[in-house]
Amino acid sequence: MSLHISQKAKVVLAGICATAMLASVAACGTTDESDQSATPKSSASNTSSVKKDAKIAAMLPDSIKKDGKFTIGVSPDYAPAEFLDKDGKTPIGYEMDLAKSISAIFGLKFEATTAEFDSILPGIGSKYDAGMSGFTVTPDRKGAGEFVSFLNVGSSFVVQKGNPKKLSTDNLCGSSVAVLTGTVQETTVKKLNSQCTASGKKAIDVQSMKEQTVVATNVSTGKADAFLADSPVSGYAVKKSDGGLEFLGKTFNQIPEAVVVKKGDMQTAKAVQAAIQKLIDDGTYMKILKSWGSESGAVKEAKINNYDDIK
């Protein structure tokens, strides 16, 4: 594909590509030699001290324990929650550190299986023991699984530095907004678009993408006017953009983020809840979040299906 990219866009794109650490980074059209690793220096030690808790491990059903692994479905393109390390194949991020720690408490080997975001929920219980990929607790997902929340996240719009299109969160009609397919943010922007058309205003061009890196790249290169993502993801993209991106408006729709297990499998849900609570109580949880700059959404209690906490 032929695409002219301005020098400013190249700088932004370099940060995004370095953040994603994709194997196909050359396809982004630039590199960032100064970014030696996407992994925080403390990340390797986040999970090394976590040991098996026999009592919590005993809570898991045999169907989960029998193969000796705790298999997580993940779409590794949502930094800093989960994305690929510099080797182009290892998922890292605060959710992956938490998943490794939960697996260690269970006395099981952690295994991350990568997939497109919108294919993970249907595969829980067959392909995966659980899903951890920025899943938020929303009413329309009630039938998709049991949700064990561990973090509060909001949604944040991001635009190019200086907001060249002079957008306002109060009126995005006629603009183009990129989102990750299957996310709460996609639903939000589609609702805003419906409001635009119902009031006779120009429609929003909703650009639904399969990878968050493409979502961010579309804004940095001017293919989209803005993108909407979970607040930790938006913040990380802004931080890594070398001044090329900025927030538009304030974070809104604060909702819980969760580990998802098979619908009806409350035994596994309660085991995951107990494991996360142990990590919260012993300080490992906060250590992980701080290493990824995501401690602002920290909670004191892991909950199951806490739909009442949605604001």
C-alpha positions as CSV (number, residue, x, y, z in Angstrom):
1,M,0.0,0.0,0.0
2,S,1.3,3.4,-1.0
3,L,0.8,6.1,1.6
4,H,2.5,9.5,2.1
5,I,3.3,10.1,5.7
6,S,4.5,13.5,7.0
7,Q,7.6,13.7,9.2
8,K,5.4,14.5,12.3
9,A,3.3,11.4,11.6
10,K,6.5,9.3,11.2
11,V,7.5,10.3,14.7
12,V,4.1,9.4,16.1
13,L,4.0,6.2,14.2
14,A,7.5,5.2,15.5
15,G,6.3,5.4,19.0
16,I,3.2,3.4,18.2
17,C,5.1,0.7,16.4
18,A,7.7,0.5,19.2
19,T,4.8,0.2,21.7
20,A,3.2,-2.7,19.8
21,M,6.5,-4.5,19.1
22,L,4.9,-6.3,16.3
23,A,6.9,-8.8,14.2
24,S,5.8,-6.9,11.2
25,V,7.1,-3.5,12.5
26,A,8.8,-2.8,9.2
27,A,5.4,-2.5,7.6
28,C,4.8,0.6,9.8
29,G,7.2,2.5,7.6
30,T,9.6,3.6,10.4
31,T,11.5,2.4,13.4
32,D,12.5,3.8,16.7
33,E,16.1,2.8,17.5
34,S,16.0,4.5,20.9
35,D,13.3,2.2,22.3
36,Q,15.3,-0.9,23.4
37,S,12.5,-2.8,25.1
38,A,8.8,-2.4,25.7
39,T,9.1,-4.2,29.0
40,P,9.4,-2.2,32.3
41,K,12.6,-3.0,34.1
42,S,10.6,-4.3,37.1
43,S,8.2,-6.4,35.0
44,A,10.3,-9.6,35.2
45,S,10.2,-9.5,39.0
46,N,6.5,-8.8,39.2
47,T,5.6,-12.5,39.1
48,S,8.8,-14.3,40.2
49,S,8.0,-14.4,43.9
50,V,4.4,-15.6,43.5
51,K,3.9,-19.2,44.8
52,K,1.2,-21.8,44.7
53,D,-1.6,-21.4,47.3
54,A,-2.8,-25.0,47.8
55,K,-6.1,-23.8,49.3
56,I,-7.0,-21.6,46.3
57,A,-5.7,-24.1,43.8
58,A,-8.1,-26.7,45.3
59,M,-11.0,-24.5,44.4
60,L,-10.4,-25.0,40.7
61,P,-12.4,-27.8,38.9
62,D,-10.4,-30.8,37.6
63,S,-11.4,-29.8,34.1
64,I,-9.1,-26.8,34.4
65,K,-6.3,-28.5,36.3
66,K,-5.9,-31.7,34.3
67,D,-3.6,-30.5,31.6
68,G,-1.4,-28.6,34.1
69,K,-1.9,-25.3,32.3
70,F,-4.0,-22.1,32.7
71,T,-4.7,-21.1,29.2
72,I,-5.6,-17.4,28.6
73,G,-7.1,-16.1,25.3
74,V,-5.6,-12.7,24.5
75,S,-5.4,-10.2,21.7
76,P,-2.0,-8.7,22.3
77,D,-2.4,-5.3,20.7
78,Y,-3.8,-3.2,23.6
79,A,-0.8,-1.7,25.4
80,P,-0.2,-1.5,28.3
81,A,-2.8,-4.2,29.1
82,E,-1.4,-6.7,26.6
83,F,0.9,-6.3,23.6
84,L,3.9,-8.1,22.0
85,D,7.4,-7.7,23.4
86,K,10.3,-6.8,21.2
87,D,10.6,-10.5,20.1
88,G,7.4,-10.1,18.3
89,K,5.7,-13.1,19.9
90,T,5.6,-12.8,23.7
91,P,2.5,-11.1,25.1
92,I,3.4,-8.7,27.9
93,G,1.5,-6.0,29.9
94,Y,-0.2,-5.6,33.2
95,E,-2.9,-8.2,32.4
96,M,-0.3,-10.7,31.3
97,D,1.6,-10.2,34.6
98,L,-1.6,-10.7,36.5
99,A,-2.4,-13.8,34.5
100,K,1.0,-15.3,35.2
101,S,0.5,-14.6,38.9
102,I,-2.9,-16.1,39.0
103,S,-1.5,-19.2,37.2
104,A,1.3,-19.4,39.7
105,I,-1.2,-19.3,42.6
106,F,-3.0,-22.2,41.0
107,G,0.2,-24.1,40.6
108,L,-0.3,-24.2,36.8
109,K,1.8,-23.2,33.9
110,F,0.7,-20.0,32.3
111,E,-0.1,-20.2,28.6
112,A,-1.2,-17.3,26.4
113,T,-3.1,-18.1,23.2
114,T,-3.3,-15.1,20.8
115,A,-6.5,-14.4,18.9
116,E,-8.5,-11.6,17.5
117,F,-10.4,-9.7,20.2
118,D,-13.9,-10.5,19.1
119,S,-13.2,-14.2,18.8
120,I,-12.0,-14.7,22.4
121,L,-15.3,-14.7,24.4
122,P,-16.9,-17.4,22.2
123,G,-13.8,-19.6,22.7
124,I,-13.8,-19.5,26.5
125,G,-14.5,-23.0,27.9
126,S,-13.3,-24.7,24.7
127,K,-10.1,-23.1,23.4
128,Y,-9.3,-21.1,26.6
129,D,-9.8,-21.5,30.3
130,A,-10.3,-17.7,30.6
131,G,-10.0,-14.5,28.6
132,M,-7.9,-11.5,29.6
133,S,-7.9,-8.8,26.9
134,G,-9.3,-5.6,28.2
135,F,-12.7,-7.1,28.8
136,T,-15.0,-4.7,30.6
137,V,-18.1,-5.6,32.6
138,T,-21.1,-4.5,30.6
139,P,-24.8,-5.6,30.6
140,D,-24.7,-6.8,27.0
141,R,-22.0,-9.3,27.9
142,K,-23.9,-11.0,30.7
143,G,-24.5,-14.1,28.6
144,A,-20.9,-14.3,27.4
145,G,-19.3,-15.5,30.7
146,E,-18.6,-14.9,34.3
147,F,-16.6,-11.7,34.9
148,V,-14.1,-11.3,37.8
149,S,-13.2,-7.7,38.0
150,F,-9.8,-6.4,39.0
151,L,-9.5,-2.8,37.8
152,N,-11.6,0.3,37.0
153,V,-11.1,1.8,33.6
154,G,-12.7,4.6,31.7
155,S,-12.9,5.6,28.0
156,S,-10.7,8.4,26.5
157,F,-10.6,10.1,23.1
158,V,-7.3,10.8,21.5
159,V,-6.5,13.1,18.7
160,Q,-3.3,14.5,17.0
161,K,-1.4,17.0,19.0
162,G,-3.1,20.4,18.8
163,N,-6.4,18.9,17.8
164,P,-6.1,20.1,14.1
165,K,-9.7,19.3,13.3
166,K,-10.8,21.3,16.4
167,L,-13.0,18.4,17.6
168,S,-15.2,18.5,20.7
169,T,-16.5,15.5,22.6
170,D,-19.8,17.2,22.7
171,N,-20.1,17.1,18.9
172,L,-18.2,14.5,16.9
173,C,-20.7,14.5,14.0
174,G,-19.0,14.6,10.6
175,S,-15.7,13.4,12.0
176,S,-14.0,10.0,11.7
177,V,-13.4,8.0,14.8
178,A,-11.4,4.7,15.0
179,V,-12.2,2.0,17.5
180,L,-11.3,-1.6,18.2
181,T,-13.9,-4.1,16.9
182,G,-16.1,-5.6,19.6
183,T,-15.2,-3.2,22.3
184,V,-17.4,-1.0,24.5
185,Q,-15.9,2.0,22.7
186,E,-17.2,0.7,19.4
187,T,-20.7,0.6,20.9
188,T,-20.3,4.1,22.4
189,V,-19.2,5.7,19.1
190,K,-22.0,3.9,17.2
191,K,-24.5,5.4,19.7
192,L,-23.1,8.8,19.2
193,N,-23.4,8.3,15.4
194,S,-27.1,7.4,15.8
195,Q,-27.6,10.6,17.7
196,C,-25.9,12.6,15.0
197,T,-28.1,11.1,12.2
198,A,-31.3,11.4,14.3
199,S,-30.7,15.1,14.7
200,G,-30.1,15.6,11.0
201,K,-26.3,16.1,11.4
202,K,-23.5,14.5,9.4
203,A,-22.8,10.9,10.4
204,I,-19.6,9.8,12.2
205,D,-17.3,7.7,10.1
206,V,-16.9,4.8,12.5
207,Q,-13.6,3.0,11.6
208,S,-13.8,-0.4,13.3
209,M,-10.4,-2.2,13.3
210,K,-9.3,-5.6,14.4
211,E,-6.0,-4.3,16.0
212,Q,-5.6,-1.4,18.4
213,T,-2.2,-0.6,16.8
214,V,-4.1,0.1,13.6
215,V,-6.6,2.2,15.5
216,A,-3.9,4.5,16.9
217,T,-2.0,4.5,13.6
218,N,-5.0,5.8,11.7
219,V,-5.1,8.9,13.9
220,S,-1.4,9.5,13.8
221,T,-1.4,9.4,10.0
222,G,-4.6,11.4,9.6
223,K,-6.8,8.6,8.3
224,A,-9.0,9.1,11.3
225,D,-9.7,12.3,13.3
226,A,-9.8,10.6,16.7
227,F,-9.8,7.2,18.4
228,L,-11.6,6.0,21.5
229,A,-10.1,3.3,23.8
230,D,-9.8,2.3,27.4
231,S,-8.1,5.0,29.4
232,P,-4.9,3.0,30.2
233,V,-4.6,2.2,26.5
234,S,-5.2,5.8,25.4
235,G,-2.8,7.1,28.0
236,Y,0.0,4.7,27.0
237,A,-0.5,5.6,23.3
238,V,-0.2,9.3,24.2
239,K,2.9,8.7,26.3
240,K,4.6,6.7,23.5
241,S,3.7,9.1,20.7
242,D,6.6,11.5,21.5
243,G,4.2,14.4,21.7
244,G,2.3,13.5,18.5
245,L,-1.0,12.6,20.3
246,E,-3.1,14.2,23.0
247,F,-6.3,13.5,24.9
248,L,-9.5,15.0,23.8
249,G,-11.7,15.9,26.8
250,K,-11.9,13.9,30.0
251,T,-12.1,10.2,30.8
252,F,-15.7,9.0,31.1
253,N,-17.8,5.9,31.6
254,Q,-15.7,4.4,34.4
255,I,-16.4,0.6,34.5
256,P,-14.7,-2.5,35.8
257,E,-12.2,-4.6,33.7
258,A,-12.3,-8.3,34.3
259,V,-11.0,-11.8,33.8
260,V,-13.7,-13.8,31.9
261,V,-14.4,-17.5,32.5
262,K,-17.0,-19.8,31.0
263,K,-20.6,-18.9,31.6
264,G,-22.0,-20.9,34.5
265,D,-18.6,-22.0,35.8
266,M,-18.8,-20.2,39.2
267,Q,-16.2,-22.6,40.6
268,T,-13.5,-21.2,38.4
269,A,-14.8,-17.7,38.8
270,K,-14.5,-18.0,42.6
271,A,-11.0,-19.5,42.3
272,V,-9.9,-16.6,40.1
273,Q,-11.5,-14.1,42.5
274,A,-9.6,-15.6,45.4
275,A,-6.3,-15.6,43.5
276,I,-6.7,-11.9,42.5
277,Q,-7.7,-11.0,46.1
278,K,-4.6,-12.6,47.4
279,L,-2.5,-10.6,44.9
280,I,-4.3,-7.4,46.1
281,D,-3.7,-8.2,49.7
282,D,0.0,-9.1,49.5
283,G,0.9,-6.1,47.4
284,T,1.8,-8.0,44.2
285,Y,-1.2,-6.5,42.4
286,M,-0.2,-2.9,43.0
287,K,3.4,-3.6,42.2
288,I,2.3,-4.9,38.7
289,L,0.0,-1.9,38.0
290,K,2.7,0.6,39.0
291,S,5.3,-1.0,36.8
292,W,2.9,-0.3,33.8
293,G,1.7,3.1,35.0
294,S,-1.8,1.8,35.4
295,E,-2.3,2.2,39.2
296,S,-4.9,4.9,38.9
297,G,-7.7,2.3,38.4
298,A,-6.6,0.0,41.2
299,V,-9.4,-1.6,43.4
300,K,-9.3,-3.1,46.9
301,E,-11.6,-6.0,46.1
302,A,-12.0,-8.5,43.3
303,K,-15.7,-9.0,42.5
304,I,-17.8,-11.3,40.4
305,N,-20.3,-9.9,37.9
306,N,-20.4,-6.5,39.5
307,Y,-22.7,-4.9,37.1
308,D,-24.0,-2.6,39.8
309,D,-20.7,-0.9,39.9
310,I,-21.1,0.4,36.4
311,K,-21.3,4.2,36.4
